[in-house]
Amino acid sequence: MPAEPRRVARMVLLDPDDRILLIHGHEPADPALTWWFTPGGGLEGGESHEQAVRRELAEETGITRIDLGPVLWRRRCSFPFDGRRWDQDEWYFLGRTEQTEAAPAGLTELERRSVAGLRWWTCAELEATRETVYPTRLAGLLRTLLDEGPPGAPLMLGTETA
């Protein structure tokens, strides 16, 4: 019987110019294998998704002044990373901030070995990039969010397996 997926809370963090903050990550054993992803991580102890996303954002970016919005999307994913397979149930929250200076202060040992930096992206830059971004449909999802606002209920994204 498969184990329960890791419960994860992620942040679609937008600045006043509607840029999204993404983290540049890489495989610890192969720094040439890179991708971009939203801040966030696993729930700890009895944390709620809301508590986890605020904690993870503070640890990974140093950004603490946010207006937390609704859950936009949910996604199941499975991928290899650092010698093991990760199976996750991810909730993506909308967040707004005017605090654009990022300074990661609480990275785990694994994150220190696999995070190359942070960057604010415009929707146009995201749509034009040839770099790997997760979730894979992020550019289109962000465009819809900016054009139409948050969905009435979280959108269920298809399962992604790598």
N, C-alpha and C positions, 0 to 999 in steps of 0.2 A: 504494500500500500504506500503510495507516494506521501512524502512529508508535506505538511501544510506549507504553502509559499510564504516567504518572508514578507511581512507587512511593511510597506514603504510609503512615506509621505514626501512628495516633491513640490517645489515651488516654481511657478511661472511668474518670475519677479519682473515687473515692468517699472521703468523709471518715468519721469515726467514727459519724456520724448517718445514713450512707447517702445523703448529698446528693451530687449530681454537679456537677462544675465545668464550666461552659460559657463560651465566649468570645462576646461580642456583636460581630458584624461588620457591615459595610455596604459597599456599592459605593462606591469612592473618588469617582467622579464624581456620585453621587447618594446622599448620606447618609441620605435618607429610606427607601431600600431596605435593610432590615435583616434579619438572621437570627442564630440562635445555633448554635454548633457546638462539637465537642469539640476540645481542644488537640491539636496534632500538625502534621505537615508532611512534606515530601519527604525521602527518603533522599539523603544527600550522599556522594559518592565511594564508598568500599567499605563504608559503614556497613551494619550489619544493621538489621532493623526494630526490634529491642530497643534498639540504640544510638541510633537516630534518635528513637524515641519519648521516651527519657530526655532527649536534647539539646533536642528541641522543647519538651517540658514545662518544662524549666529556662528556656529563652529566653522563652517566651510567658507563663509564670506566676511564675517565680522559685522554684517548688516543686521541691526536689531530694530530699527525704526521702520516698521511696515504696517500697512493696512491690509489685514488678511481678508481675502474675499472667499467666494465659494469654491467647492471642488468643481473643476472644469471637466476633467477626464479621468477615466480609470483604465488601467492597462495591466494585462498579465504578460510577463516576459520571462524568458529563460535564456541564459547566455553563459559562456565560459569566461572566467576572469580569475587570474592569479591561481591557476591550477585546480579550480573547482567549478562546479556548475551552480549558478544562482537562479533560483526560481522565485519570482517576486510578483506581488499584487500591489501595484503602484497607484496612489491617489495623487492627482495633480491639482494643487491649490493655486488660485490667482492671488498675487500679492502686488501691492503698489508701494513704492518708496521714493523719497527724494534723496536718500542717503546713497550716493553712487560710488563713493570711495569704498572699495572692498579690501579687507585685510584679514585673510584666514588666520584664526587664532587657535582653533581647537581640532586640527586635523588628526585623525588616527594615524597609527604607524603605517597602515596600508595606504591611506590617502596621501601621506607624505611621499610614498614610493610611486604613486600613480597619478598625481595631479600636477599638471604643468602650468596652470594659471587660470585666470578668469577673464571674461570679455563681455562687454555689452554689445549686442547685435541689433541692427535695425531689421525689420521684417524683410526689406529688399535684400539686405546682405544675406540673410538666412535663405531666402528663395534662390539666390544666385550661387551659393557655395557648392563646391563639389566635395567638401569634407563630410565625414560621417557625423550625423547628428541623431540623437535619440530623444524622444521617440522619432522614428523615421519620417513621420508625417508632420513634424513640428512646424515647418514653414507654413503649410496650408492651414493647420490648426490655429496658428498665431494670426494669420491673415483673417480668418473667419472671426476669431475673437475680437480683433481690432475693428472689423467692419460691422459686426452684429452684436457685440457684447457677449457676456457669459451665457452659456446655455441655461435653460430653465431647470434642467437636471443634468448630472454628470453624463457625458458621452462615454460610451463603452468603446474603447479602441480595440482593434483586433489584437489577438495574441501575437507577440513577436518572439521568434526563436532564432538564435544565432548558433 
